[in-house]
């Protein structure tokens, strides 16, 4: 039943969910019309309200972007990837793998939504390499199901904005709130903690219950091995300065003094700026040098979620073909019954012809995970849409 509901949800959002920008535009127009009819104001007056508030969110938008980028860069640190790989070795069965990836994703998203988004995907790939028989589409979906807890965690935008206080809070709330609201009354309130605990208990068990008893879609471990990044060159004085651990440690030490003074004088008060500082300088410490950290930040800015979306798309391709009863012998990563080489070649040729026809008849077309990894810089809009589709599909399912 779970698999049927999942396929229906994915099919629904793939057909009818527009791109994120169009979706936000539709919401804007919907609120505009609701405001006109509910308040009795004219269209020019409502447009004036919209334009007056639109640009006041630029500072907040920058803070949200930095939270995402710094969390993403921290999760990509080599030391964290190595620890995740070791942790993946503890899983012995597919059920344990599903539970572990869900818990890791929940913890990561509770700490920082950008951090959890990446760490869940990285851990899912590590588990797929080490655990035999685990259903790869479900494994990836479980890695992203941790996103359900992020706004009740330490990077929740609204609780942190309320805790920051100042003129920005008054402006965002139109003067309703002027004094900061402590996170003890929001993030650490009994109600919020109860919801978080229930998600930590129920979500892993729910994902585990969705694992198929037979016919699991299994990924090829060899195709999930990530290439190692090249180390920065140290041939010139400028390059050696860029890759200086001493400079990086000096910045981390300054940040440590700032954070110590902040918590010593104000107590455990978290705001958006403090959370950004923690993740920024923790990422610098984990990567070791300014050059390596800036490479991670650059990757975060240019390709946030692309590889993860590629994995999700590959999983969705397998799930769709399986549900349609298509020949899956040529899909990368499938195990099971092997066809005769001649029949396998014929199947690959037929699929190649169908893909060619589909390219000519319908553009843009849905791409597979391997193709996504070869065109990362060019597919942001497409993958954002696919990623949002899977998020909504998981919400409908859960």
C-alpha positions in Angstrom: 0.0 0.0 0.0 2.9 2.4 0.9 4.5 1.8 -2.5 1.3 2.4 -4.4 0.7 5.6 -2.5 4.2 6.8 -3.1 3.9 6.2 -6.9 0.6 8.0 -7.0 2.1 11.0 -5.1 5.2 11.2 -7.3 3.1 11.0 -10.4 0.8 13.7 -9.2 3.4 16.3 -8.4 5.4 15.5 -11.5 2.4 16.3 -13.7 0.8 19.2 -11.9 3.5 20.9 -9.7 5.0 23.9 -11.5 8.5 25.3 -11.0 9.3 26.9 -7.6 9.3 30.4 -9.1 5.9 29.9 -10.8 4.6 28.4 -7.6 5.6 31.4 -5.6 4.1 33.7 -8.2 0.8 31.9 -8.0 0.8 32.2 -4.2 1.6 35.9 -4.5 -1.4 36.4 -6.9 -3.6 34.3 -4.6 -2.7 36.4 -1.6 -3.2 39.6 -3.6 -6.8 38.6 -4.6 -7.6 37.4 -1.1 -6.4 40.7 0.3 -8.5 42.7 -2.1 -11.7 40.8 -1.3 -11.2 40.5 2.4 -10.0 44.1 3.2 -12.0 45.9 0.5 -8.9 47.8 -0.7 -8.3 48.6 -4.4 -5.8 46.8 -6.6 -3.3 49.7 -6.7 -3.4 49.9 -2.9 -2.7 46.2 -2.5 0.2 46.4 -5.0 1.6 49.3 -3.1 1.6 47.2 0.1 3.3 44.3 -1.8 6.0 46.6 -3.2 6.6 48.2 0.2 7.2 44.9 1.9 9.0 43.1 -0.9 12.4 44.7 -0.5 12.4 44.6 3.3 13.1 40.9 3.2 16.4 41.2 1.4 18.4 41.0 4.6 16.4 38.0 5.9 16.9 36.3 2.5 20.6 36.8 2.7 20.7 35.2 6.2 18.7 32.2 5.0 21.1 31.8 2.0 24.1 31.9 4.4 22.6 29.3 6.7 22.1 27.0 3.8 25.5 27.6 2.2 27.5 27.3 5.5 25.6 24.1 6.5 26.2 22.6 3.1 29.9 23.5 3.2 30.2 22.0 6.7 28.6 18.7 5.6 31.0 18.3 2.7 34.1 18.4 5.0 36.2 15.3 4.4 36.4 14.4 8.1 32.6 14.3 8.3 32.4 12.1 5.2 34.9 9.7 6.7 32.9 9.4 9.9 29.7 8.8 8.0 31.3 6.1 6.0 32.4 4.4 9.2 28.9 4.8 10.7 27.4 3.1 7.6 29.5 0.0 8.3 27.4 -0.6 11.4 24.3 -1.4 9.4 23.8 -5.1 8.7 20.3 -5.3 7.2 18.2 -3.1 4.9 15.9 -2.3 7.8 18.7 -1.0 9.9 20.0 1.1 7.0 16.6 2.8 6.6 16.4 3.5 10.3 19.9 4.8 10.5 19.7 7.2 7.5 16.4 8.6 8.8 17.9 9.3 12.3 21.0 10.8 10.8 18.9 13.0 8.5 16.7 14.1 11.4 19.6 15.0 13.6 21.3 16.9 10.7 18.2 18.8 9.8 17.4 19.6 13.4 20.9 21.2 13.7 20.8 23.0 10.3 18.6 22.3 7.4 21.4 22.9 4.8 23.7 20.6 6.8 21.0 17.9 7.1 20.1 18.1 3.4 23.6 17.2 2.4 24.6 14.8 5.2 21.5 12.7 4.6 22.3 12.3 0.9 26.0 11.5 1.6 25.0 8.9 4.3 22.5 7.3 2.0 25.1 6.8 -0.7 27.5 5.3 1.9 24.8 2.9 3.1 23.9 1.9 -0.4 27.6 0.9 -1.0 27.8 -1.2 2.2 24.4 -2.8 2.8 23.2 -5.5 0.4 19.5 -5.6 -0.5 18.5 -2.1 0.6 15.9 -0.4 -1.6 17.7 2.6 -3.0 14.7 4.8 -3.8 13.4 4.4 -0.3 16.9 5.0 1.2 17.1 8.3 -0.6 13.6 9.3 0.3 14.3 8.5 4.0 17.4 10.7 3.8 15.2 13.6 2.8 12.4 12.8 5.2 14.5 14.3 8.0 13.6 17.7 6.4 10.2 17.4 8.3 11.9 18.5 11.5 14.1 21.4 10.4 11.9 24.3 11.4 11.6 22.9 14.9 15.4 22.9 15.1 18.3 25.2 15.7 18.1 26.8 12.2 14.4 27.5 12.1 14.0 30.8 10.5 11.0 32.1 12.4 12.1 31.2 15.9 15.6 32.6 15.3 14.2 35.8 13.8 12.0 36.2 16.9 15.0 35.5 19.1 17.2 38.1 17.3 15.0 41.1 18.1 15.8 44.6 17.1 14.3 46.8 14.3 14.3 43.9 11.9 11.9 41.9 14.0 9.6 44.9 14.3 9.7 45.5 10.6 9.1 41.8 9.7 6.1 41.6 12.1 4.8 45.0 11.2 5.3 46.2 14.8 3.5 43.3 16.5 6.7 42.1 18.1 9.5 44.5 19.2 11.2 42.6 22.1 13.0 39.3 21.3 11.3 36.0 22.1 13.7 33.5 23.7 14.2 30.1 22.0 13.2 28.5 25.4 9.7 29.6 24.5 9.8 28.4 21.0 12.4 25.8 20.0 12.7 24.3 23.5 9.1 24.7 24.5 7.5 21.4 25.7 5.1 21.4 22.7 7.9 21.7 20.1 10.1 19.2 21.9 7.2 16.7 22.0 6.7 17.0 18.3 10.4 16.5 17.6 10.6 13.5 19.8 7.6 11.9 18.2 9.1 12.4 14.8 12.4 10.9 15.9 10.5 7.8 17.1 7.8 7.4 14.5 9.5 8.5 11.3 12.3 5.8 11.2 9.7 3.1 12.0 7.4 4.4 9.3 10.2 4.4 6.7 11.2 1.0 7.8 7.7 -0.3 7.3 7.8 0.9 3.6 10.7 -1.3 2.7 9.5 -3.9 0.2 9.9 -7.5 1.2 10.7 -8.5 -2.4 11.7 -6.7 -5.6 13.8 -4.0 -4.0 15.5 -1.6 -6.4 19.2 -2.0 -5.6 22.0 0.4 -6.7 25.3 -0.6 -8.0 27.9 0.3 -5.3 30.6 0.9 -7.9 28.5 3.8 -9.3 28.1 5.5 -5.9 31.8 6.0 -5.3 32.6 9.7 -5.3 35.8 11.0 -6.8 38.2 12.7 -4.4 38.7 16.5 -4.8 42.1 17.6 -5.9 44.2 19.3 -3.3 45.0 23.0 -3.8 48.3 23.8 -5.5 51.1 25.2 -3.2 53.7 26.3 -5.8 53.6 30.1 -5.3 53.6 32.2 -2.1 50.0 33.3 -2.8 48.9 29.7 -3.2 50.7 28.7 0.1 49.0 31.6 1.8 45.6 30.6 0.4 46.1 27.0 1.8 47.5 28.1 5.1 46.2 26.3 8.2 47.6 28.9 10.5 45.5 31.6 8.9 42.4 29.4 9.1 43.0 28.6 12.8 43.6 32.3 13.6 40.1 33.1 12.2 38.5 30.2 14.1 40.2 31.4 17.3 38.8 34.9 16.8 35.3 33.4 16.2 35.7 31.2 19.3 36.4 34.3 21.5 33.4 36.1 20.0 31.1 33.2 20.7 32.4 32.7 24.2 31.8 36.3 25.0 28.3 36.1 23.5 27.2 33.1 25.5 29.0 34.3 28.7 27.2 37.7 28.7 23.8 36.8 27.1 23.4 33.1 28.1 22.3 30.5 25.6 20.7 33.0 23.2 20.7 31.9 19.6 19.9 34.2 16.7 20.4 33.9 13.0 23.7 35.7 13.1 25.1 33.5 15.8 24.0 30.3 14.0 25.6 31.5 10.8 28.8 32.3 12.7 28.9 28.8 14.3 28.5 27.0 11.0 30.8 29.3 9.1 33.8 28.9 11.4 33.0 25.2 12.1 33.2 24.6 8.4 36.5 26.5 8.2 37.9 24.4 11.0 36.7 21.1 9.5 38.2 21.9 6.0 41.4 23.2 7.6 42.4 26.0 5.2 40.7 29.1 3.6 41.3 27.8 0.1 39.7 24.4 0.8 36.8 26.0 2.6 36.1 28.4 -0.2 36.1 25.6 -2.7 33.4 23.9 -0.6 31.4 27.2 -0.4 31.8 27.6 -4.2 30.4 24.2 -4.7 27.5 24.9 -2.3 26.6 28.1 -4.1 26.8 26.7 -7.6 25.3 23.2 -7.1 23.3 22.9 -3.9 21.2 19.8 -4.0 22.1 18.9 -7.6 23.8 15.6 -6.9 21.2 14.7 -4.4 18.5 15.5 -6.9 20.3 13.4 -9.4 20.2 10.5 -7.0 16.5 11.1 -6.4 15.8 11.3 -10.1 17.6 8.0 -10.8 15.6 6.4 -8.0 12.4 7.8 -9.4 13.3 6.5 -12.9 13.8 3.0 -11.5 10.5 3.2 -9.5 8.5 4.4 -12.5 10.0 1.8 -14.9 9.4 -1.0 -12.3 5.8 0.1 -11.9 5.3 0.1 -15.7 6.8 -3.4 -16.1 9.5 -2.1 -18.4 12.8 -3.9 -19.2 15.2 -2.8 -16.5 18.2 -4.8 -17.6 20.1 -1.8 -18.8 19.5 0.5 -15.8 22.7 1.2 -13.9 22.9 -0.4 -10.5 20.2 -3.1 -10.9 21.0 -6.6 -9.6 19.0 -9.7 -10.0 18.4 -11.9 -13.1 20.9 -11.3 -15.9 19.8 -11.5 -19.5 21.6 -13.1 -22.3 24.2 -10.7 -23.7 22.5 -10.5 -27.1 19.1 -9.8 -25.6 20.7 -7.2 -23.3 22.3 -5.4 -26.2 19.0 -5.5 -28.1 17.3 -4.0 -25.1 19.8 -1.2 -24.8 19.5 -0.4 -28.5 15.7 -0.2 -28.2 16.0 2.1 -25.2 18.5 4.2 -27.0 16.1 4.6 -29.9 13.3 5.5 -27.6 15.4 8.1 -25.8 16.4 9.6 -29.2 12.8 9.8 -30.2 11.8 11.4 -26.9 14.5 14.0 -27.2 13.2 15.1 -30.6 9.5 14.9 -29.7 9.5 16.4 -26.2 12.0 18.8 -24.8 13.0 19.3 -22.1 12.9 15.6 -21.1 13.4 13.8 -17.8 17.0 12.9 -17.3 18.5 10.0 -15.4 20.8 10.4 -12.4 24.0 9.7 -14.4 23.1 12.3 -17.0 22.5 14.8 -14.3 25.9 14.4 -12.8 27.4 15.2 -16.2 25.5 18.5 -16.6 25.3 19.9 -13.1 25.9 23.6 -14.0 23.1 23.7 -16.5 20.1 22.0 -14.7 19.4 24.1 -11.6 15.8 24.9 -12.4 15.0 21.4 -13.5 16.4 19.8 -10.4 14.9 22.3 -8.0 11.6 21.3 -9.5 12.3 17.6 -9.2 13.6 18.0 -5.6 10.5 19.9 -4.6 8.3 17.3 -6.2 9.9 14.6 -4.1 9.6 16.6 -0.9 5.9 17.1 -1.5 5.4 13.5 -2.4 7.0 12.5 0.8 4.8 14.9 2.7 1.7 13.4 1.1 3.0 9.9 1.9 3.9 10.6 5.5 
